């Protein structure tokens, strides 16, 4: 989780540097230094949100997989019971 947040925070800082590079403004001037932590925080927040989305999707997929495996096992039991009953007659 931390790696994803740190990556996106770094990405936010890199976006700010790229933005200033495109504008051909000095990267480190006194009036604009506040923006780096802001962009880093926005990027980190996005990374934190993305981690939550990933966790929820992983949990939902695991639950769905468990449901499908149970359904498959019940179906196999029914087929086995039907075959046993057919063999008995």
PDB file of N, CA, C and O in Angstrom:
ATOM      1  N   UNK A   1       0.827  -1.184   0.000  1.00  0.00           N
ATOM      2  CA  UNK A   1       0.000   0.000   0.000  1.00  0.00           C
ATOM      3  C   UNK A   1       0.875   1.253   0.000  1.00  0.00           C
ATOM      4  O   UNK A   1       0.625   2.196  -0.750  1.00  0.00           O
ATOM      5  N   UNK A   2       1.889   1.251   0.839  1.00  0.00           N
ATOM      6  CA  UNK A   2       2.739   2.430   0.946  1.00  0.00           C
ATOM      7  C   UNK A   2       3.435   2.709  -0.379  1.00  0.00           C
ATOM      8  O   UNK A   2       3.588   3.867  -0.770  1.00  0.00           O
ATOM      9  N   UNK A   3       3.852   1.669  -1.062  1.00  0.00           N
ATOM     10  CA  UNK A   3       4.558   1.879  -2.327  1.00  0.00           C
ATOM     11  C   UNK A   3       3.657   2.546  -3.360  1.00  0.00           C
ATOM     12  O   UNK A   3       4.114   3.385  -4.137  1.00  0.00           O
ATOM     13  N   UNK A   4       2.385   2.179  -3.371  1.00  0.00           N
ATOM     14  CA  UNK A   4       1.469   2.794  -4.331  1.00  0.00           C
ATOM     15  C   UNK A   4       1.247   4.267  -3.999  1.00  0.00           C
ATOM     16  O   UNK A   4       1.217   5.107  -4.898  1.00  0.00           O
ATOM     17  N   UNK A   5       1.091   4.586  -2.715  1.00  0.00           N
ATOM     18  CA  UNK A   5       0.888   5.977  -2.304  1.00  0.00           C
ATOM     19  C   UNK A   5       2.139   6.802  -2.604  1.00  0.00           C
ATOM     20  O   UNK A   5       2.040   7.919  -3.113  1.00  0.00           O
ATOM     21  N   UNK A   6       3.304   6.261  -2.293  1.00  0.00           N
ATOM     22  CA  UNK A   6       4.557   6.982  -2.545  1.00  0.00           C
ATOM     23  C   UNK A   6       4.765   7.188  -4.043  1.00  0.00           C
ATOM     24  O   UNK A   6       5.204   8.256  -4.471  1.00  0.00           O
ATOM     25  N   UNK A   7       4.452   6.173  -4.835  1.00  0.00           N
ATOM     26  CA  UNK A   7       4.585   6.321  -6.287  1.00  0.00           C
ATOM     27  C   UNK A   7       3.720   7.466  -6.797  1.00  0.00           C
ATOM     28  O   UNK A   7       4.202   8.323  -7.538  1.00  0.00           O
ATOM     29  N   UNK A   8       2.447   7.488  -6.409  1.00  0.00           N
ATOM     30  CA  UNK A   8       1.548   8.515  -6.915  1.00  0.00           C
ATOM     31  C   UNK A   8       1.879   9.891  -6.360  1.00  0.00           C
ATOM     32  O   UNK A   8       1.649  10.896  -7.034  1.00  0.00           O
ATOM     33  N   UNK A   9       2.421   9.960  -5.131  1.00  0.00           N
ATOM     34  CA  UNK A   9       2.884  11.246  -4.604  1.00  0.00           C
ATOM     35  C   UNK A   9       4.060  11.750  -5.441  1.00  0.00           C
ATOM     36  O   UNK A   9       4.116  12.929  -5.792  1.00  0.00           O
ATOM     37  N   UNK A  10       4.988  10.866  -5.757  1.00  0.00           N
ATOM     38  CA  UNK A  10       6.105  11.245  -6.622  1.00  0.00           C
ATOM     39  C   UNK A  10       5.638  11.637  -8.009  1.00  0.00           C
ATOM     40  O   UNK A  10       6.190  12.552  -8.622  1.00  0.00           O
ATOM     41  N   UNK A  11       4.627  10.949  -8.501  1.00  0.00           N
ATOM     42  CA  UNK A  11       4.067  11.291  -9.804  1.00  0.00           C
ATOM     43  C   UNK A  11       3.475  12.697  -9.775  1.00  0.00           C
ATOM     44  O   UNK A  11       3.625  13.458 -10.732  1.00  0.00           O
ATOM     45  N   UNK A  12       2.795  13.044  -8.667  1.00  0.00           N
ATOM     46  CA  UNK A  12       2.236  14.389  -8.537  1.00  0.00           C
ATOM     47  C   UNK A  12       3.315  15.456  -8.555  1.00  0.00           C
ATOM     48  O   UNK A  12       3.154  16.493  -9.198  1.00  0.00           O
ATOM     49  N   UNK A  13       4.420  15.209  -7.850  1.00  0.00           N
ATOM     50  CA  UNK A  13       5.537  16.158  -7.848  1.00  0.00           C
ATOM     51  C   UNK A  13       6.145  16.248  -9.244  1.00  0.00           C
ATOM     52  O   UNK A  13       6.492  17.340  -9.695  1.00  0.00           O
ATOM     53  N   UNK A  14       6.279  15.117  -9.933  1.00  0.00           N
ATOM     54  CA  UNK A  14       6.825  15.120 -11.291  1.00  0.00           C
ATOM     55  C   UNK A  14       5.917  15.886 -12.247  1.00  0.00           C
ATOM     56  O   UNK A  14       6.404  16.564 -13.152  1.00  0.00           O
ATOM     57  N   UNK A  15       4.610  15.786 -12.058  1.00  0.00           N
ATOM     58  CA  UNK A  15       3.669  16.530 -12.901  1.00  0.00           C
ATOM     59  C   UNK A  15       3.866  18.023 -12.709  1.00  0.00           C
ATOM     60  O   UNK A  15       3.843  18.791 -13.671  1.00  0.00           O
ATOM     61  N   UNK A  16       4.063  18.436 -11.443  1.00  0.00           N
ATOM     62  CA  UNK A  16       4.297  19.860 -11.178  1.00  0.00           C
ATOM     63  C   UNK A  16       5.586  20.321 -11.856  1.00  0.00           C
ATOM     64  O   UNK A  16       5.616  21.390 -12.465  1.00  0.00           O
ATOM     65  N   UNK A  17       6.645  19.528 -11.756  1.00  0.00           N
ATOM     66  CA  UNK A  17       7.909  19.896 -12.396  1.00  0.00           C
ATOM     67  C   UNK A  17       7.741  19.966 -13.916  1.00  0.00           C
ATOM     68  O   UNK A  17       8.281  20.864 -14.562  1.00  0.00           O
ATOM     69  N   UNK A  18       7.000  19.029 -14.475  1.00  0.00           N
ATOM     70  CA  UNK A  18       6.752  19.027 -15.921  1.00  0.00           C
ATOM     71  C   UNK A  18       5.949  20.264 -16.327  1.00  0.00           C
ATOM     72  O   UNK A  18       6.230  20.898 -17.344  1.00  0.00           O
ATOM     73  N   UNK A  19       4.938  20.596 -15.508  1.00  0.00           N
ATOM     74  CA  UNK A  19       4.112  21.766 -15.786  1.00  0.00           C
ATOM     75  C   UNK A  19       4.973  23.029 -15.833  1.00  0.00           C
ATOM     76  O   UNK A  19       4.845  23.837 -16.752  1.00  0.00           O
ATOM     77  N   UNK A  20       5.845  23.194 -14.846  1.00  0.00           N
ATOM     78  CA  UNK A  20       6.703  24.376 -14.830  1.00  0.00           C
ATOM     79  C   UNK A  20       7.715  24.337 -15.969  1.00  0.00           C
ATOM     80  O   UNK A  20       8.078  25.381 -16.510  1.00  0.00           O
ATOM     81  N   UNK A  21       8.170  23.151 -16.333  1.00  0.00           N
ATOM     82  CA  UNK A  21       9.081  23.033 -17.466  1.00  0.00           C
ATOM     83  C   UNK A  21       8.424  23.444 -18.770  1.00  0.00           C
ATOM     84  O   UNK A  21       9.051  24.095 -19.605  1.00  0.00           O
ATOM     85  N   UNK A  22       7.163  23.067 -18.950  1.00  0.00           N
ATOM     86  CA  UNK A  22       6.441  23.465 -20.160  1.00  0.00           C
ATOM     87  C   UNK A  22       6.220  24.968 -20.201  1.00  0.00           C
ATOM     88  O   UNK A  22       6.251  25.580 -21.268  1.00  0.00           O
ATOM     89  N   UNK A  23       5.997  25.561 -19.025  1.00  0.00           N
ATOM     90  CA  UNK A  23       5.790  27.007 -18.955  1.00  0.00           C
ATOM     91  C   UNK A  23       7.111  27.772 -18.991  1.00  0.00           C
ATOM     92  O   UNK A  23       7.123  29.001 -19.066  1.00  0.00           O
ATOM     93  N   UNK A  24       8.227  27.033 -18.935  1.00  0.00           N
ATOM     94  CA  UNK A  24       9.571  27.611 -18.904  1.00  0.00           C
ATOM     95  C   UNK A  24       9.738  28.571 -17.734  1.00  0.00           C
ATOM     96  O   UNK A  24      10.326  29.645 -17.867  1.00  0.00           O
ATOM     97  N   UNK A  25       9.217  28.166 -16.605  1.00  0.00           N
ATOM     98  CA  UNK A  25       9.340  28.911 -15.358  1.00  0.00           C
ATOM     99  C   UNK A  25      10.382  28.184 -14.516  1.00  0.00           C
ATOM    100  O   UNK A  25      10.453  26.956 -14.567  1.00  0.00           O
ATOM    101  N   UNK A  26      11.195  28.906 -13.743  1.00  0.00           N
ATOM    102  CA  UNK A  26      12.161  28.215 -12.878  1.00  0.00           C
ATOM    103  C   UNK A  26      11.459  27.207 -11.967  1.00  0.00           C
ATOM    104  O   UNK A  26      10.396  27.493 -11.417  1.00  0.00           O
ATOM    105  N   UNK A  27      12.062  26.029 -11.814  1.00  0.00           N
ATOM    106  CA  UNK A  27      11.428  24.970 -11.035  1.00  0.00           C
ATOM    107  C   UNK A  27      11.341  25.308  -9.551  1.00  0.00           C
ATOM    108  O   UNK A  27      10.366  24.950  -8.890  1.00  0.00           O
ATOM    109  N   UNK A  28      12.338  25.987  -9.029  1.00  0.00           N
ATOM    110  CA  UNK A  28      12.360  26.285  -7.598  1.00  0.00           C
ATOM    111  C   UNK A  28      12.444  27.790  -7.388  1.00  0.00           C
ATOM    112  O   UNK A  28      13.536  28.346  -7.274  1.00  0.00           O
ATOM    113  N   UNK A  29      11.307  28.436  -7.339  1.00  0.00           N
ATOM    114  CA  UNK A  29      11.278  29.839  -6.947  1.00  0.00           C
ATOM    115  C   UNK A  29      10.424  29.958  -5.692  1.00  0.00           C
ATOM    116  O   UNK A  29       9.498  29.177  -5.471  1.00  0.00           O
ATOM    117  N   UNK A  30      10.750  30.934  -4.891  1.00  0.00           N
ATOM    118  CA  UNK A  30      10.220  31.022  -3.531  1.00  0.00           C
ATOM    119  C   UNK A  30       8.684  31.045  -3.489  1.00  0.00           C
ATOM    120  O   UNK A  30       8.094  30.432  -2.600  1.00  0.00           O
ATOM    121  N   UNK A  31       8.044  31.719  -4.404  1.00  0.00           N
ATOM    122  CA  UNK A  31       6.587  31.845  -4.371  1.00  0.00           C
ATOM    123  C   UNK A  31       5.878  30.563  -4.807  1.00  0.00           C
ATOM    124  O   UNK A  31       4.698  30.382  -4.504  1.00  0.00           O
ATOM    125  N   UNK A  32       6.560  29.691  -5.497  1.00  0.00           N
ATOM    126  CA  UNK A  32       5.897  28.505  -6.031  1.00  0.00           C
ATOM    127  C   UNK A  32       6.235  27.209  -5.319  1.00  0.00           C
ATOM    128  O   UNK A  32       5.807  26.141  -5.757  1.00  0.00           O
ATOM    129  N   UNK A  33       6.988  27.275  -4.236  1.00  0.00           N
ATOM    130  CA  UNK A  33       7.385  26.043  -3.553  1.00  0.00           C
ATOM    131  C   UNK A  33       6.224  25.347  -2.848  1.00  0.00           C
ATOM    132  O   UNK A  33       6.298  24.145  -2.592  1.00  0.00           O
ATOM    133  N   UNK A  34       5.165  26.069  -2.531  1.00  0.00           N
ATOM    134  CA  UNK A  34       4.013  25.467  -1.849  1.00  0.00           C
ATOM    135  C   UNK A  34       3.315  24.438  -2.739  1.00  0.00           C
ATOM    136  O   UNK A  34       2.648  23.535  -2.234  1.00  0.00           O
ATOM    137  N   UNK A  35       3.463  24.568  -4.049  1.00  0.00           N
ATOM    138  CA  UNK A  35       2.720  23.701  -4.969  1.00  0.00           C
ATOM    139  C   UNK A  35       3.250  22.269  -4.978  1.00  0.00           C
ATOM    140  O   UNK A  35       2.487  21.338  -5.232  1.00  0.00           O
ATOM    141  N   UNK A  36       4.537  22.075  -4.708  1.00  0.00           N
ATOM    142  CA  UNK A  36       5.091  20.720  -4.732  1.00  0.00           C
ATOM    143  C   UNK A  36       4.443  19.815  -3.686  1.00  0.00           C
ATOM    144  O   UNK A  36       4.017  18.711  -4.022  1.00  0.00           O
ATOM    145  N   UNK A  37       4.354  20.255  -2.415  1.00  0.00           N
ATOM    146  CA  UNK A  37       3.647  19.395  -1.447  1.00  0.00           C
ATOM    147  C   UNK A  37       2.170  19.216  -1.795  1.00  0.00           C
ATOM    148  O   UNK A  37       1.596  18.158  -1.540  1.00  0.00           O
ATOM    149  N   UNK A  38       1.557  20.239  -2.372  1.00  0.00           N
ATOM    150  CA  UNK A  38       0.148  20.132  -2.762  1.00  0.00           C
ATOM    151  C   UNK A  38      -0.034  19.064  -3.835  1.00  0.00           C
ATOM    152  O   UNK A  38      -0.902  18.201  -3.709  1.00  0.00           O
ATOM    153  N   UNK A  39       0.774  19.115  -4.884  1.00  0.00           N
ATOM    154  CA  UNK A  39       0.677  18.119  -5.949  1.00  0.00           C
ATOM    155  C   UNK A  39       1.034  16.732  -5.427  1.00  0.00           C
ATOM    156  O   UNK A  39       0.430  15.737  -5.828  1.00  0.00           O
ATOM    157  N   UNK A  40       2.020  16.670  -4.529  1.00  0.00           N
ATOM    158  CA  UNK A  40       2.376  15.391  -3.918  1.00  0.00           C
ATOM    159  C   UNK A  40       1.234  14.830  -3.090  1.00  0.00           C
ATOM    160  O   UNK A  40       0.970  13.629  -3.126  1.00  0.00           O
ATOM    161  N   UNK A  41       0.549  15.702  -2.338  1.00  0.00           N
ATOM    162  CA  UNK A  41      -0.581  15.253  -1.514  1.00  0.00           C
ATOM    163  C   UNK A  41      -1.744  14.788  -2.380  1.00  0.00           C
ATOM    164  O   UNK A  41      -2.391  13.788  -2.069  1.00  0.00           O
ATOM    165  N   UNK A  42      -2.008  15.499  -3.453  1.00  0.00           N
ATOM    166  CA  UNK A  42      -3.086  15.090  -4.363  1.00  0.00           C
ATOM    167  C   UNK A  42      -2.752  13.739  -4.991  1.00  0.00           C
ATOM    168  O   UNK A  42      -3.612  12.862  -5.073  1.00  0.00           O
ATOM    169  N   UNK A  43      -1.515  13.570  -5.432  1.00  0.00           N
ATOM    170  CA  UNK A  43      -1.102  12.288  -6.012  1.00  0.00           C
ATOM    171  C   UNK A  43      -1.153  11.172  -4.991  1.00  0.00           C
ATOM    172  O   UNK A  43      -1.598  10.067  -5.303  1.00  0.00           O
ATOM    173  N   UNK A  44      -0.697  11.446  -3.758  1.00  0.00           N
ATOM    174  CA  UNK A  44      -0.757  10.440  -2.696  1.00  0.00           C
ATOM    175  C   UNK A  44      -2.183  10.065  -2.345  1.00  0.00           C
ATOM    176  O   UNK A  44      -2.475   8.898  -2.083  1.00  0.00           O
ATOM    177  N   UNK A  45      -3.078  11.053  -2.339  1.00  0.00           N
ATOM    178  CA  UNK A  45      -4.493  10.769  -2.073  1.00  0.00           C
ATOM    179  C   UNK A  45      -5.078   9.870  -3.150  1.00  0.00           C
ATOM    180  O   UNK A  45      -5.851   8.958  -2.859  1.00  0.00           O
ATOM    181  N   UNK A  46      -4.706  10.133  -4.391  1.00  0.00           N
ATOM    182  CA  UNK A  46      -5.168   9.279  -5.483  1.00  0.00           C
ATOM    183  C   UNK A  46      -4.646   7.861  -5.313  1.00  0.00           C
ATOM    184  O   UNK A  46      -5.383   6.898  -5.523  1.00  0.00           O
ATOM    185  N   UNK A  47      -3.385   7.725  -4.936  1.00  0.00           N
ATOM    186  CA  UNK A  47      -2.811   6.397  -4.710  1.00  0.00           C
ATOM    187  C   UNK A  47      -3.505   5.661  -3.582  1.00  0.00           C
ATOM    188  O   UNK A  47      -3.730   4.455  -3.674  1.00  0.00           O
ATOM    189  N   UNK A  48      -3.850   6.379  -2.507  1.00  0.00           N
ATOM    190  CA  UNK A  48      -4.562   5.774  -1.380  1.00  0.00           C
ATOM    191  C   UNK A  48      -5.949   5.305  -1.820  1.00  0.00           C
ATOM    192  O   UNK A  48      -6.379   4.208  -1.465  1.00  0.00           O
ATOM    193  N   UNK A  49      -6.643   6.136  -2.591  1.00  0.00           N
ATOM    194  CA  UNK A  49      -7.968   5.764  -3.099  1.00  0.00           C
ATOM    195  C   UNK A  49      -7.858   4.549  -4.015  1.00  0.00           C
ATOM    196  O   UNK A  49      -8.671   3.628  -3.937  1.00  0.00           O
ATOM    197  N   UNK A  50      -6.850   4.553  -4.881  1.00  0.00           N
ATOM    198  CA  UNK A  50      -6.659   3.447  -5.813  1.00  0.00           C
ATOM    199  C   UNK A  50      -6.375   2.145  -5.075  1.00  0.00           C
ATOM    200  O   UNK A  50      -6.828   1.081  -5.499  1.00  0.00           O
ATOM    201  N   UNK A  51      -5.634   2.219  -3.979  1.00  0.00           N
ATOM    202  CA  UNK A  51      -5.360   1.029  -3.168  1.00  0.00           C
ATOM    203  C   UNK A  51      -6.657   0.489  -2.568  1.00  0.00           C
ATOM    204  O   UNK A  51      -6.861  -0.724  -2.525  1.00  0.00           O
ATOM    205  N   UNK A  52      -7.536   1.382  -2.102  1.00  0.00           N
ATOM    206  CA  UNK A  52      -8.830   0.954  -1.568  1.00  0.00           C
ATOM    207  C   UNK A  52      -9.680   0.273  -2.625  1.00  0.00           C
ATOM    208  O   UNK A  52     -10.323  -0.741  -2.355  1.00  0.00           O
ATOM    209  N   UNK A  53      -9.681   0.830  -3.828  1.00  0.00           N
ATOM    210  CA  UNK A  53     -10.429   0.219  -4.933  1.00  0.00           C
ATOM    211  C   UNK A  53      -9.890  -1.179  -5.216  1.00  0.00           C
ATOM    212  O   UNK A  53     -10.658  -2.124  -5.396  1.00  0.00           O
ATOM    213  N   UNK A  54      -8.577  -1.303  -5.254  1.00  0.00           N
ATOM    214  CA  UNK A  54      -7.950  -2.603  -5.514  1.00  0.00           C
ATOM    215  C   UNK A  54      -8.309  -3.611  -4.422  1.00  0.00           C
ATOM    216  O   UNK A  54      -8.616  -4.764  -4.724  1.00  0.00           O
ATOM    217  N   UNK A  55      -8.272  -3.188  -3.162  1.00  0.00           N
ATOM    218  CA  UNK A  55      -8.622  -4.091  -2.057  1.00  0.00           C
ATOM    219  C   UNK A  55     -10.075  -4.555  -2.149  1.00  0.00           C
ATOM    220  O   UNK A  55     -10.369  -5.735  -1.960  1.00  0.00           O
ATOM    221  N   UNK A  56     -10.984  -3.616  -2.442  1.00  0.00           N
ATOM    222  CA  UNK A  56     -12.405  -3.984  -2.548  1.00  0.00           C
ATOM    223  C   UNK A  56     -12.649  -4.934  -3.716  1.00  0.00           C
ATOM    224  O   UNK A  56     -13.413  -5.891  -3.586  1.00  0.00           O
ATOM    225  N   UNK A  57     -12.010  -4.680  -4.851  1.00  0.00           N
ATOM    226  CA  UNK A  57     -12.188  -5.556  -6.008  1.00  0.00           C
ATOM    227  C   UNK A  57     -11.608  -6.942  -5.752  1.00  0.00           C
ATOM    228  O   UNK A  57     -12.193  -7.945  -6.159  1.00  0.00           O
ATOM    229  N   UNK A  58     -10.469  -7.002  -5.083  1.00  0.00           N
ATOM    230  CA  UNK A  58      -9.867  -8.294  -4.758  1.00  0.00           C
ATOM    231  C   UNK A  58     -10.768  -9.090  -3.831  1.00  0.00           C
ATOM    232  O   UNK A  58     -10.943 -10.295  -4.014  1.00  0.00           O
ATOM    233  N   UNK A  59     -11.347  -8.419  -2.829  1.00  0.00           N
ATOM    234  CA  UNK A  59     -12.258  -9.103  -1.906  1.00  0.00           C
ATOM    235  C   UNK A  59     -13.507  -9.588  -2.636  1.00  0.00           C
ATOM    236  O   UNK A  59     -13.978 -10.699  -2.392  1.00  0.00           O
ATOM    237  N   UNK A  60     -14.041  -8.764  -3.527  1.00  0.00           N
ATOM    238  CA  UNK A  60     -15.240  -9.148  -4.268  1.00  0.00           C
ATOM    239  C   UNK A  60     -14.953 -10.336  -5.189  1.00  0.00           C
ATOM    240  O   UNK A  60     -15.775 -11.244  -5.305  1.00  0.00           O
ATOM    241  N   UNK A  61     -13.792 -10.331  -5.840  1.00  0.00           N
ATOM    242  CA  UNK A  61     -13.435 -11.452  -6.712  1.00  0.00           C
ATOM    243  C   UNK A  61     -13.227 -12.737  -5.919  1.00  0.00           C
ATOM    244  O   UNK A  61     -13.610 -13.813  -6.378  1.00  0.00           O
ATOM    245  N   UNK A  62     -12.627 -12.638  -4.740  1.00  0.00           N
ATOM    246  CA  UNK A  62     -12.436 -13.828  -3.905  1.00  0.00           C
ATOM    247  C   UNK A  62     -13.780 -14.385  -3.452  1.00  0.00           C
ATOM    248  O   UNK A  62     -13.979 -15.600  -3.434  1.00  0.00           O
ATOM    249  N   UNK A  63     -14.704 -13.496  -3.088  1.00  0.00           N
ATOM    250  CA  UNK A  63     -16.038 -13.932  -2.672  1.00  0.00           C
ATOM    251  C   UNK A  63     -16.765 -14.603  -3.837  1.00  0.00           C
ATOM    252  O   UNK A  63     -17.403 -15.642  -3.663  1.00  0.00           O
ATOM    253  N   UNK A  64     -16.668 -14.013  -5.008  1.00  0.00           N
ATOM    254  CA  UNK A  64     -17.328 -14.579  -6.189  1.00  0.00           C
ATOM    255  C   UNK A  64     -16.725 -15.941  -6.544  1.00  0.00           C
ATOM    256  O   UNK A  64     -17.452 -16.866  -6.905  1.00  0.00           O
ATOM    257  N   UNK A  65     -15.400 -16.063  -6.442  1.00  0.00           N
ATOM    258  CA  UNK A  65     -14.739 -17.331  -6.726  1.00  0.00           C
ATOM    259  C   UNK A  65     -15.202 -18.405  -5.756  1.00  0.00           C
ATOM    260  O   UNK A  65     -15.473 -19.537  -6.159  1.00  0.00           O
ATOM    261  N   UNK A  66     -15.294 -18.052  -4.471  1.00  0.00           N
ATOM    262  CA  UNK A  66     -15.763 -19.011  -3.465  1.00  0.00           C
ATOM    263  C   UNK A  66     -17.192 -19.458  -3.766  1.00  0.00           C
ATOM    264  O   UNK A  66     -17.509 -20.642  -3.656  1.00  0.00           O
ATOM    265  N   UNK A  67     -18.053 -18.516  -4.144  1.00  0.00           N
ATOM    266  CA  UNK A  67     -19.435 -18.841  -4.480  1.00  0.00           C
ATOM    267  C   UNK A  67     -19.496 -19.795  -5.672  1.00  0.00           C
ATOM    268  O   UNK A  67     -20.249 -20.769  -5.657  1.00  0.00           O
ATOM    269  N   UNK A  68     -18.701 -19.512  -6.700  1.00  0.00           N
ATOM    270  CA  UNK A  68     -18.718 -20.368  -7.889  1.00  0.00           C
ATOM    271  C   UNK A  68     -18.176 -21.766  -7.595  1.00  0.00           C
ATOM    272  O   UNK A  68     -18.689 -22.750  -8.127  1.00  0.00           O
ATOM    273  N   UNK A  69     -17.152 -21.862  -6.759  1.00  0.00           N
ATOM    274  CA  UNK A  69     -16.621 -23.180  -6.397  1.00  0.00           C
ATOM    275  C   UNK A  69     -17.642 -23.983  -5.593  1.00  0.00           C
ATOM    276  O   UNK A  69     -17.778 -25.190  -5.794  1.00  0.00           O
ATOM    277  N   UNK A  70     -18.362 -23.318  -4.682  1.00  0.00           N
ATOM    278  CA  UNK A  70     -19.417 -24.005  -3.929  1.00  0.00           C
ATOM    279  C   UNK A  70     -20.526 -24.475  -4.858  1.00  0.00           C
ATOM    280  O   UNK A  70     -21.030 -25.590  -4.718  1.00  0.00           O
ATOM    281  N   UNK A  71     -20.903 -23.630  -5.803  1.00  0.00           N
ATOM    282  CA  UNK A  71     -21.950 -23.985  -6.760  1.00  0.00           C
ATOM    283  C   UNK A  71     -21.514 -25.181  -7.608  1.00  0.00           C
ATOM    284  O   UNK A  71     -22.306 -26.085  -7.873  1.00  0.00           O
ATOM    285  N   UNK A  72     -20.259 -25.176  -8.025  1.00  0.00           N
ATOM    286  CA  UNK A  72     -19.721 -26.284  -8.815  1.00  0.00           C
ATOM    287  C   UNK A  72     -19.709 -27.579  -8.005  1.00  0.00           C
ATOM    288  O   UNK A  72     -20.004 -28.646  -8.542  1.00  0.00           O
ATOM    289  N   UNK A  73     -19.371 -27.495  -6.718  1.00  0.00           N
ATOM    290  CA  UNK A  73     -19.350 -28.685  -5.856  1.00  0.00           C
ATOM    291  C   UNK A  73     -20.764 -29.226  -5.651  1.00  0.00           C
ATOM    292  O   UNK A  73     -20.970 -30.440  -5.674  1.00  0.00           O
ATOM    293  N   UNK A  74     -21.744 -28.333  -5.449  1.00  0.00           N
ATOM    294  CA  UNK A  74     -23.138 -28.785  -5.294  1.00  0.00           C
ATOM    295  C   UNK A  74     -23.625 -29.469  -6.565  1.00  0.00           C
ATOM    296  O   UNK A  74     -24.313 -30.488  -6.503  1.00  0.00           O
ATOM    297  N   UNK A  75     -23.269 -28.910  -7.711  1.00  0.00           N
ATOM    298  CA  UNK A  75     -23.690 -29.504  -8.979  1.00  0.00           C
ATOM    299  C   UNK A  75     -23.057 -30.880  -9.164  1.00  0.00           C
ATOM    300  O   UNK A  75     -23.712 -31.807  -9.641  1.00  0.00           O
ATOM    301  N   UNK A  76     -21.797 -31.014  -8.791  1.00  0.00           N
ATOM    302  CA  UNK A  76     -21.122 -32.311  -8.900  1.00  0.00           C
ATOM    303  C   UNK A  76     -21.779 -33.338  -7.986  1.00  0.00           C
ATOM    304  O   UNK A  76     -21.915 -34.503  -8.362  1.00  0.00           O
ATOM    305  N   UNK A  77     -22.188 -32.919  -6.791  1.00  0.00           N
ATOM    306  CA  UNK A  77     -22.885 -33.832  -5.877  1.00  0.00           C
ATOM    307  C   UNK A  77     -24.214 -34.276  -6.471  1.00  0.00           C
ATOM    308  O   UNK A  77     -24.568 -35.452  -6.392  1.00  0.00           O
ATOM    309  N   UNK A  78     -24.950 -33.345  -7.062  1.00  0.00           N
ATOM    310  CA  UNK A  78     -26.237 -33.696  -7.666  1.00  0.00           C
ATOM    311  C   UNK A  78     -26.047 -34.673  -8.820  1.00  0.00           C
ATOM    312  O   UNK A  78     -26.795 -35.643  -8.947  1.00  0.00           O
ATOM    313  N   UNK A  79     -25.052 -34.419  -9.655  1.00  0.00           N
ATOM    314  CA  UNK A  79     -24.798 -35.327 -10.775  1.00  0.00           C
ATOM    315  C   UNK A  79     -24.378 -36.704 -10.282  1.00  0.00           C
ATOM    316  O   UNK A  79     -24.795 -37.720 -10.839  1.00  0.00           O
ATOM    317  N   UNK A  80     -23.562 -36.740  -9.248  1.00  0.00           N
ATOM    318  CA  UNK A  80     -23.129 -38.017  -8.683  1.00  0.00           C
ATOM    319  C   UNK A  80     -24.311 -38.772  -8.084  1.00  0.00           C
ATOM    320  O   UNK A  80     -24.416 -39.989  -8.239  1.00  0.00           O
ATOM    321  N   UNK A  81     -25.197 -38.055  -7.402  1.00  0.00           N
ATOM    322  CA  UNK A  81     -26.377 -38.691  -6.820  1.00  0.00           C
ATOM    323  C   UNK A  81     -27.298 -39.214  -7.919  1.00  0.00           C
ATOM    324  O   UNK A  81     -27.870 -40.297  -7.790  1.00  0.00           O
ATOM    325  N   UNK A  82     -27.441 -38.451  -8.993  1.00  0.00           N
ATOM    326  CA  UNK A  82     -28.290 -38.880 -10.100  1.00  0.00           C
ATOM    327  C   UNK A  82     -27.703 -40.113 -10.786  1.00  0.00           C
ATOM    328  O   UNK A  82     -28.444 -41.020 -11.165  1.00  0.00           O
ATOM    329  N   UNK A  83     -26.388 -40.154 -10.949  1.00  0.00           N
ATOM    330  CA  UNK A  83     -25.745 -41.318 -11.560  1.00  0.00           C
ATOM    331  C   UNK A  83     -25.888 -42.552 -10.671  1.00  0.00           C
ATOM    332  O   UNK A  83     -26.117 -43.655 -11.166  1.00  0.00           O
ATOM    333  N   UNK A  84     -25.754 -42.365  -9.370  1.00  0.00           N
ATOM    334  CA  UNK A  84     -25.903 -43.479  -8.432  1.00  0.00           C
ATOM    335  C   UNK A  84     -27.327 -44.010  -8.464  1.00  0.00           C
ATOM    336  O   UNK A  84     -27.548 -45.221  -8.450  1.00  0.00           O
ATOM    337  N   UNK A  85     -28.287 -43.103  -8.505  1.00  0.00           N
ATOM    338  CA  UNK A  85     -29.699 -43.502  -8.547  1.00  0.00           C
ATOM    339  C   UNK A  85     -30.014 -44.219  -9.855  1.00  0.00           C
ATOM    340  O   UNK A  85     -30.746 -45.209  -9.860  1.00  0.00           O
ATOM    341  N   UNK A  86     -29.464 -43.725 -10.966  1.00  0.00           N
ATOM    342  CA  UNK A  86     -29.704 -44.356 -12.263  1.00  0.00           C
ATOM    343  C   UNK A  86     -29.059 -45.740 -12.319  1.00  0.00           C
ATOM    344  O   UNK A  86     -29.613 -46.658 -12.924  1.00  0.00           O
ATOM    345  N   UNK A  87     -27.912 -45.893 -11.703  1.00  0.00           N
ATOM    346  CA  UNK A  87     -27.235 -47.190 -11.690  1.00  0.00           C
ATOM    347  C   UNK A  87     -27.983 -48.192 -10.816  1.00  0.00           C
ATOM    348  O   UNK A  87     -27.928 -49.395 -11.071  1.00  0.00           O
ATOM    349  N   UNK A  88     -28.674 -47.714  -9.796  1.00  0.00           N
ATOM    350  CA  UNK A  88     -29.412 -48.600  -8.897  1.00  0.00           C
ATOM    351  C   UNK A  88     -30.663 -49.153  -9.577  1.00  0.00           C
ATOM    352  O   UNK A  88     -31.129 -50.234  -9.217  1.00  0.00           O
ATOM    353  N   UNK A  89     -31.198 -48.447 -10.530  1.00  0.00           N
ATOM    354  CA  UNK A  89     -32.417 -48.928 -11.201  1.00  0.00           C
ATOM    355  C   UNK A  89     -32.051 -49.801 -12.303  1.00  0.00           C
ATOM    356  O   UNK A  89     -32.926 -50.315 -13.000  1.00  0.00           O
TER     357      UNK A  89
END
